[in-house]
Amino acid sequence: MIRLFVPADLTQGQALALDTGHSRYLTAVMRREVGDEVLVFNGRDGEWRAAIEVSGKRGAILRLIALERAQAPGPDVELLVAVVKRTRVETIVEKAAELGARRVRLVITERTNAERARIDRLQIIAAEAAEQTGRMDVPEIFEPVKLGKLIAAWEAARRLLFCDEAGDAKPILAALDGAPPTPWAILIGPEGGFSPTERDTLRSLPYAIPATLGPRILRADTAAISALTLWQAAQGDWT
């Protein structure tokens, strides 16, 4: 069944007017008609079954019928990734949403070769991925911030797994062996790697664990997907 992410509150019997994009997708692209049912969610009120009540030039209106799944929290893991080329950032956001990341924070490091990203576009990609995968929320995407500023405002209870392509770091599964299921963040550096100063700073943090993804140099998108998958294997999905 088609799933749609909507920002509105969801309650029993509510009439829900869809925006232009969702209306067109539902009626013109997917050819759904009055009476057909879809699923809607907003990341707060669970997943609801709804029926198309109105379909016209001004858009579609749904009527909420029943709660299908109560809201449940996903894994509290953030993906922190150095800004890379647009297409690769888009891939990273899409796959992070599919793999359950709660937030994606873009980072500017000393060797970052880009400092801008279209957050509105990335948020749409995250929402579409959430709709496809069946997750109950959509990861929030944050504007790029310098690594030093990110560390200065760090949440005390959150552990940091940073993927270090140099040094004597353990493989991720070994590094996470026995680690508690606390809130986590995974840091992926730029394709030029962390600078020596950044690496020293990260290794000095009491909440940080360095880990390696293997002997090969990976692109940022490949590294992000691999790291999230391995973290999930070690920590579980918590859903």
N, C-alpha and C positions, 0 to 999 in steps of 0.2 A: 504494500500500500504506500502511496506517496506520503512523504513526511515534509512538513513545512515548519521552519522556525519563524516565529512571530514575536514582536516585542510586547504585545498587549497582555494584560492579565487574563487568565483563563478560568471561567467558572461555568457550572452546569447551566445549560440552556442559553448561554450567551450568543448573541449575534456578533460575528467577527468579520469586519470588512477588510479584505486583503488589499495590499498595495498594488500598484500597477504591474510591477514585475511578477509577483506571485500570481496575480489574476491571469496575466497573459500566459505564464508557464502552465497553469492548471487547465485553462480552457482552450488556448490556441495551440500550445505545444503538445500537451498530454491528452487533449481532446476529452476532458472530463465534462460531464453535464450535470444539470440539476438533479439532485438525488444521489449522486455518486459520493462516496465517502473518502476522507483523507485523515491523516493524523497530523496534529499540530502540537508544538511544544514551545516553551519560552525560557527554559532553564530554571524556572522557579516553581511552577504549579503542576508539574508532571506532564504526561503525554495524554492528549485527549483525542477521541474519535469525533469527527465532525462531518456533516453532510453539506454539500453545496445547496444553498437555498435560493440564491440569485446568481445569475450569470448573464452579464450584459456588457454594453459598451462602456459603462461607467465602472466596471469591475465586478468582482465576485464577492459574495457574502456567504460565510459559513455559519452553520448553527451547531454549537457544541452539544454532543449527545451524551457522552459518558467518559469518565476517566479510565484510561486503559492501563497506565502505569504511574504509580506515585513517584514524586521526585526523589532521586537518590544521588548522593554525592559520588563523583568519580574520583580517581586518584589525584592527590594534591601534589602534582609534579609540574614544574615550570620548565619550559625550554628557553634557554638564553643563547642567542646565536648572533655572531658578528654579521653585520650587513654585507650581503654579497649581491651579485647581479639580480635584476628584477625577476627573471624567470626562475632562478634557483630559490630566491626567497619565497616566491609563490608556491613552489613545490614543497619547501620546508613547512610552510604554514598548513598546507593541505594535509600533508602526512602527519604533522603534529596533531592536528584535529582528529584524524583517523585513529591515531595511536593513543588518544586519551589525554594529551597535555591540557592542563587547566588554563594556562596562560603561555603566550609567546612574547618574550621581551627581546627586542632588537638591540644589539650592543655595538658600540663604536670602540675599536681597539687601536693600538698604535699602527697596525698594519692593515686596517680595514680600508678597502679601496672604494667604498661607497658609503654615504652618510644619510641618504634619503630613501624613503619608501612610502608608497601610497597605502596608508593604513586603512582607508575606507575600502579600497580594493581587496586588501588582505583579509579584512573582516568579512567581506562577502564570501571569499573563498573558504574561510573557516566555517561559516554558516552552512554553505552548500555541502561541505565534507561531513559536518555533523548530521545533516539531514540524511545523507546517504548511509552513514554507518550505524545509525540507531542510537547514538549517544543522547543523553538527556539535556545537554547544555552545549554552549558554543564557547570555545576558548577566546579569551580577550587578547587582543593584539596591541602592544604598546609601541609608542614612538621610540626611535633610536635614542639611546643614552650612553654616555661614556662609561667605560668599564669602572673607572675609579669612583664615579658618582654612584653607580649601582652598588658597589661594595660598601661605600660609606653609609648607604641607607638599608643595609641588609637586615632582613628579618631574623632575629636571634635564633628561633627554633628551627629554621630551615637549613638542611644540609645541602652542600654543594658538591656535585660530581663534575669535575672539569676534565675534559678529554685532552690529555697532554701527549702530543706526538713525540716528545723528546724526554730523555731522562729514564728513570728506573721504575716508572709506574706499572702497577699490576694490570692485567686484563680486567675489564669491567666486572665480570661475574665474580672474579676472585676479590676485587676491591670491595664489592658490595656484600660479600659473604658475611652473614651475621649482623649486617647493618640494620638498625631499628626502622620500622615503618613510619618514620616521621615525615613531615613535609620535605620535599626534595626540589632541587633545581639541577638541571643539566646544562653545562656551558660548552658550546662549540665555538672554537676560535675561527679567525679568518683563514683563507686558503694559504696565506703566507705564514701562518702559525702565530702563536703568542711571542711577544718580544721577551728577551731574557728577564727584563725588569718585571713584566707582567707575570711571567711564570714564577719568579721568586715570590712576588706578592701573593699570588694565589696559593702557593705551597705553604706559605706562612699562616694562612687563615685557619683557625682552630676547627672550623666547621666544614672545611674543604677536603675532598678526597681526590687525588689525581688518579686517572685511569687511562689505559691505552685501548685503542680499537684494533690493534694488530700492527704488523710490520709494514703495511702499505700506507701511503699517503692518500687520504680520501678527500673527495670534494666535500664541501660543507653540507650539501643536501644529503649525500650518502652517509656522512658521519652522524648527522642529526637523526636520521631514520634508524641507523644501526644502534646508536646509543639509547634511544627511547625503547627500542625493542628489547635490548639486553637489560635495561633497567626494569622493564615490565616483567621479564622472565625472572629476575631476582627478587623483586619486591611484590609482585602480584598486581592485579588490576584494581582491587579494592571496590569493585562495583557489585 
